Amino acid sequence: MRVVLERFALQELLDAVNYYSILSTKTANKFVSDFEHAVSLIKEHPLAFPERFNGFRKCFFKKFNYALIYKAEITQIVIVAVMHNGREPNYWHKRAEQ
C-alpha cells in the first residue's frame, strides 16, 4: 500500500530530523529509523491502531516521543501529522477537516 506524507507532516518530519541532527547524527538516524518502523507497522496493519478523530488513527513511535496521525484509505495511507506527544494533542484536527 502506498504511503503519502502531506506537506505539513513532511515539514514536521524534517523539523524533527533537523533538531535531532543538531544534537547528534546518530540520534537523527535513530529518529528516522523509528519513523520508518512506524510507517512499516501502518503499512502491514493499517487498521490495528485506535481511531482518534474522523477516521484518523495514531501510531506511536517505539523509542521517540512521537506518533504518526494517519488515515487508511482504500488505495493509500495518508499521514497528516508527525506529532510530538508533548505538543497540544489536537492541533492536527484542522488538517483532518480539509
Secondary structure as the mmCIF struct_conf table of DSSP 4:
data_model
#
loop_
_struct_conf.conf_type_id
_struct_conf.id
_struct_conf.beg_label_comp_id
_struct_conf.beg_label_asym_id
_struct_conf.beg_label_seq_id
_struct_conf.end_label_comp_id
_struct_conf.end_label_asym_id
_struct_conf.end_label_seq_id
STRN STRN1 ARG A 2 LEU A 5
HELX_RH_AL_P HELX_RH_AL_P1 ARG A 7 LEU A 23
HELX_RH_AL_P HELX_RH_AL_P2 THR A 25 GLU A 44
TURN_TY1_P TURN_TY1_P1 PRO A 46 LEU A 47
BEND BEND1 ALA A 48 PHE A 49
HELX_LH_PP_P HELX_LH_PP_P1 PRO A 50 PRO A 50
STRN STRN2 GLU A 51 PHE A 53
TURN_TY1_P TURN_TY1_P2 ASN A 54 GLY A 55
STRN STRN3 PHE A 56 PHE A 60
BEND BEND2 LYS A 62 ASN A 65
STRN STRN4 TYR A 66 ALA A 72
BEND BEND3 ILE A 74 THR A 75
STRN STRN5 GLN A 76 HIS A 84
TURN_TY1_P TURN_TY1_P3 ASN A 85 GLY A 86
BEND BEND4 ARG A 87 ARG A 87
TURN_TY1_P TURN_TY1_P4 PRO A 89 TRP A 92
HELX_RH_AL_P HELX_RH_AL_P3 HIS A 93 ALA A 96
TURN_TY1_P TURN_TY1_P5 GLU A 97 GLU A 97
#
